[in-house]
């Protein structure tokens, strides 16, 4: 397994990107690109568990750590995804400390949590690595909780205080919609909200995360205090590339 939790909690800048095409080929490309982590998106992406397995296999030899965003705060889904070999889970739409505790509990074997134990899954090397995995998983799996609403921002300090809530990851589009300022990422209300999330993370030794599709925003977010930072996705990269290729023909059209 590739672990990243200690690095995240140490405050190291960790770079990532989102993979929403369900493609093992673009996942393999991303794994060779130099990111610290890759986010396989099962919330808004087009793939499901079968595609996820192929993506995980395609990135096994890469240095990038596989994190999976699930569709909802559901311990059954978490269990099945972790058994496939994910190194962490991103849970969307976490609004309260109780919801954060539920997400964190799903990540851990008893007595620390409620994850079911199996010894022959992919994460355990199909039985060959069970002892090592079982002994390390509770301490090393990364729990990423998405902060996407005004309610979550107001409860950010309580969420960050939860044991096992490792990264509070701002969903900028959802948060801007919740604040009534869609895509206005320079709006004072948005800026104040992210400052509150970052402060909560600093107060409790957790990492603050965010995604941007605009590379020019990276410097500002990093200066703000975000350390678990994603840039772009395979979907946006392919779409932009194809559009640019098509536009090359425009000067030749009559």
C-alpha positions in Angstrom: 0.0 0.0 0.0 1.0 3.6 -0.6 0.3 5.7 2.5 0.0 9.5 2.6 -1.6 10.3 5.9 1.5 11.3 7.9 2.6 13.6 5.0 -0.8 15.3 4.9 -0.9 15.9 8.7 2.7 17.2 8.7 1.6 20.2 6.6 3.5 19.1 3.5 2.2 20.5 0.2 0.6 17.6 -1.6 -0.5 18.0 -5.2 -3.2 16.0 -6.9 -5.8 15.9 -9.7 -9.3 14.5 -10.2 -10.0 11.6 -12.5 -13.7 11.6 -13.5 -13.6 9.8 -16.9 -13.5 6.3 -15.4 -10.6 5.6 -17.8 -7.7 3.4 -16.8 -5.7 5.0 -19.6 -6.0 8.6 -18.4 -5.4 7.3 -14.8 -2.2 5.7 -16.0 -1.2 9.0 -17.7 -1.9 10.9 -14.4 0.1 8.4 -12.4 3.2 9.2 -14.6 2.6 13.0 -14.4 4.2 13.6 -11.0 1.2 14.1 -8.7 1.3 13.1 -5.0 -2.3 11.9 -5.1 -5.0 11.0 -7.5 -8.7 11.4 -6.8 -10.8 8.7 -8.4 -14.3 10.3 -8.6 -17.3 8.0 -7.9 -19.5 10.9 -7.0 -19.7 12.9 -10.2 -17.4 10.8 -12.5 -18.8 8.5 -15.1 -17.1 5.3 -13.8 -18.2 2.9 -11.1 -16.5 0.1 -9.0 -15.5 -2.0 -12.1 -13.8 1.0 -13.7 -12.3 2.0 -10.4 -10.6 -1.4 -10.1 -9.0 -1.0 -13.6 -7.9 2.5 -12.7 -6.3 1.3 -9.4 -4.5 -1.5 -11.3 -3.3 1.0 -13.9 -1.7 3.2 -11.3 -0.3 0.5 -9.0 3.3 1.1 -10.2 3.1 4.9 -10.0 4.3 7.0 -7.0 0.8 8.7 -6.8 -1.4 7.7 -3.9 -5.0 6.6 -4.8 -7.8 8.4 -3.0 -11.5 7.7 -3.9 -14.4 10.0 -3.6 -17.6 8.1 -2.8 -21.1 9.2 -3.6 -22.3 9.6 0.0 -21.3 9.1 3.6 -22.0 5.4 3.6 -19.9 2.8 5.5 -20.8 -0.1 3.2 -19.4 1.8 0.2 -16.3 2.8 2.2 -15.7 -0.8 3.1 -15.9 -2.1 -0.4 -13.7 0.7 -1.8 -11.0 0.2 0.8 -11.0 -3.5 0.1 -10.1 -2.7 -3.5 -6.9 -1.0 -2.3 -7.7 2.7 -2.0 -5.3 4.6 0.3 -8.0 7.0 1.4 -11.6 8.1 1.0 -13.1 11.5 0.3 -16.6 11.8 1.7 -18.7 14.5 0.2 -21.2 16.9 1.9 -20.0 16.6 5.5 -21.9 19.2 7.5 -21.5 18.3 11.2 -19.1 16.7 13.7 -21.5 13.7 14.0 -21.3 13.1 10.2 -17.5 13.5 10.4 -17.3 10.8 13.1 -19.4 8.5 11.0 -17.1 8.9 8.1 -14.0 8.4 10.2 -15.5 5.3 11.9 -16.0 3.7 8.5 -12.3 3.9 7.8 -11.1 1.8 10.7 -11.3 -1.8 11.9 -12.7 -2.4 15.4 -12.2 -1.3 18.1 -11.4 2.1 16.5 -14.2 1.9 13.9 -16.8 -0.3 12.2 -15.0 -1.5 9.1 -15.6 -5.2 8.5 -12.5 -7.4 8.4 -11.6 -9.6 5.4 -8.2 -11.2 4.7 -8.3 -12.1 1.0 -9.2 -8.8 -0.7 -7.0 -6.8 -3.1 -5.9 -4.4 -0.3 -4.5 -7.3 1.6 -2.6 -8.7 -1.4 -5.3 -11.4 -1.8 -4.3 -12.8 1.6 -0.6 -12.6 1.3 -0.2 -9.2 3.1 -3.1 -9.4 5.5 -1.0 -9.1 8.7 0.9 -6.0 7.6 -2.2 -4.3 6.1 -4.4 -5.1 9.2 -1.7 -3.7 11.5 -1.2 -0.5 9.6 -4.5 0.5 8.0 -6.2 2.2 11.0 -3.2 4.5 11.4 -2.4 5.1 7.7 -5.6 5.4 5.7 -6.5 9.0 4.9 -9.9 10.4 5.7 -10.8 13.5 3.6 -14.1 15.3 4.4 -15.6 17.7 2.0 -16.8 21.1 3.2 -19.4 22.3 0.7 -22.0 24.3 2.5 -22.4 27.3 4.8 -23.4 24.9 7.6 -20.2 22.9 7.2 -18.2 26.2 7.4 -20.0 27.2 10.5 -19.2 23.8 12.0 -15.6 23.6 10.7 -13.9 23.8 14.0 -16.0 21.0 15.5 -15.5 18.9 12.3 -11.7 19.4 12.4 -11.6 18.4 16.1 -12.9 14.9 15.2 -10.3 12.2 15.6 -9.6 10.7 12.2 -10.9 13.8 10.3 -7.6 14.3 8.5 -8.3 16.7 5.6 -11.1 19.3 5.4 -11.4 19.7 1.6 -13.3 22.7 0.3 -15.6 22.0 -2.7 -15.4 25.4 -4.2 -18.3 25.2 -6.6 -20.7 23.7 -4.1 -19.6 26.1 -1.4 -20.0 29.1 -3.7 -23.5 27.9 -4.6 -24.4 27.4 -1.0 -23.3 31.0 -0.2 -25.4 32.3 -3.1 -22.3 33.5 -5.1 -21.9 30.9 -7.7 -18.3 30.7 -9.0 -17.4 34.0 -7.4 -14.2 32.7 -5.8 -12.9 36.2 -5.1 -16.1 37.3 -3.3 -15.5 38.4 0.3 -18.0 35.9 1.6 -16.2 33.0 -0.1 -12.8 34.3 1.0 -14.1 34.5 4.6 -15.5 31.0 4.5 -12.2 29.4 3.3 -10.3 31.3 6.0 -12.5 29.8 8.6 -11.9 26.3 7.3 -8.1 26.9 7.2 -8.1 28.2 10.7 -10.1 25.2 12.0 -7.5 22.9 10.4 -4.6 24.8 11.9 -6.3 24.7 15.4 -6.5 21.0 15.3 -3.4 19.9 13.3 -5.4 18.9 10.3 -4.8 19.6 6.6 -6.9 22.0 4.5 -7.6 21.0 0.9 -9.2 22.5 -2.1 -9.6 22.0 -5.9 -9.1 24.5 -8.7 -9.4 24.2 -12.4 -7.5 27.5 -12.8 -3.7 27.0 -12.4 -3.3 30.8 -11.8 -5.3 30.3 -8.5 -2.8 27.8 -7.1 -0.5 30.4 -5.7 -3.2 32.2 -3.9 -4.7 29.1 -2.3 -1.3 27.8 -1.2 -0.6 31.2 0.3 -3.9 31.1 2.1 -2.8 27.9 3.8 -4.2 25.0 1.7 -1.7 22.1 1.6 -3.8 19.3 0.0 -4.4 20.9 -3.3 -5.9 19.5 -6.5 -5.7 21.1 -9.9 -7.9 20.1 -12.9 -9.2 16.7 -14.0 -8.7 14.3 -16.8 -12.1 15.3 -18.1 -11.4 19.0 -18.3 -7.9 18.4 -19.8 -9.2 16.1 -22.6 -12.1 18.4 -23.4 -9.9 21.5 -23.5 -7.3 19.7 -25.6 -9.9 18.4 -28.1 -11.4 21.9 -28.4 -8.0 23.4 -29.1 -7.3 20.8 -31.8 -10.7 21.6 -33.4 -10.0 25.3 -33.4 -6.9 24.9 -35.4 -9.1 24.4 -38.4 -11.0 27.6 -38.1 -8.5 29.8 -40.1 -9.0 27.5 -43.1 -12.8 27.5 -43.2 -14.4 29.7 -45.8 
